[in-house]
Amino acid sequence: MSRQRRHPVICVSGIDGCGKTSIIEGVRCGLEAAGLPTRYVWLRYNHYLTKLLLAFCRLAGLTRYEYPDGVRVGYHDFYKSRVVSWLFIIFTYLDTLLVSILLVYLPSALGSQALVCDRYVLDIMIDLEVDTRIRFMAGGRLERLFRGLMPAHAQCFLIMRDQQAVLQCRPENVHDGNFQRRWDLYREYAARSWVETVENNSTIEEAVKQVVEKTRPGGER
């Protein structure tokens, strides 16, 4: 008996201002026009076990906010405490595992739609690296652990865009003291074997075309 064909799981990642929202809308329209219905899920911040830890960090001064030119910029200075850093990684992993089961694995296994995941594992890993300064080295244990949260047939698309265009799209990035660190991490992850890079320096239509053309039926390798 042949195995039932799975529908694609498409994970779209990228720094704020890279054009993810417009590209995701275009990808969904393209897939649905081709007869493949889609379901959208946003997966970046999953705070369940982490809620109490985040509350403690606020009281301990490890979470703070600055208001340069009236723009609110938040910082998680978890790297100042090794214990807090590792607890945050562990709790984030468990929270992400829970939402992965409920919002990705079950709908993928039981549904008849392609899943389009916005801000999933890649973005979560970069957030953790920025907040804790603990590296998720290519091929290392932490990378393998978090990457394993995605279904085996999922595809991870990283949207890359010229830095100046990103800053013009999201001026608040100019005031973010972690922007350059985050930018460098996205560029580093773009070179990893499990990440498919999509350049968004032309038109949204061209970027959408890259994603749609690279999307394979679930289960194909």
URZIWO-V895591 format. One line per field, one symbol per residue. ss: DSSP state (@ for helix, = for strand, . for the rest). phi: phi as a letter, one per 20 degrees, with the letter a starting at -180 (. if undefined). psi: psi as a letter, one per 40 degrees, with the letter a starting at -180 (. if undefined). A space follows every 50 residues. Layout:
ss = ???
phi = ???
psi = ???
This chain:
ss = .....=..=====......@@@@@@@@@@@@@@....=====.......@ @@@@@@@@@@..======..======.@@@.@@@@@@@@@@@@@@@@@@@ @@@@@@@@@@...=====..@@@@@@@@@@@@........@@@@@@@... ....======..@@@@@@@.@@@@@...@@@@@@@@@@@.....=====. ...@@@@@@@@@@@...=...
phi = .ffffeefddddcqfgneoggffffffffffffendfccecdcfdcdcff gffffffffenedbcccflmefcdcdefffcfffgfffffffffffffff ffdcfffffdeccfedeemdfgffffgffffdmeedfgnffffffffffe ggefddddedbggffffffcgfffeefeffffgfffffffeffeddeced dddgfffffffffefdggnfc
psi = hihhhiiihhhhiiiheeeddddddddddddddeehiihhhhedhggcde dddddddddeeehiiighfehhhihhfdeehddddddddddddddddddd ddeddddddeifihhhhhgbdddddddddddeehhgiheidddddddedi ideihhhhhiihdddddddgddddeheeddddddddddddeidehhhhhf ebiddddddddddehiihdi.
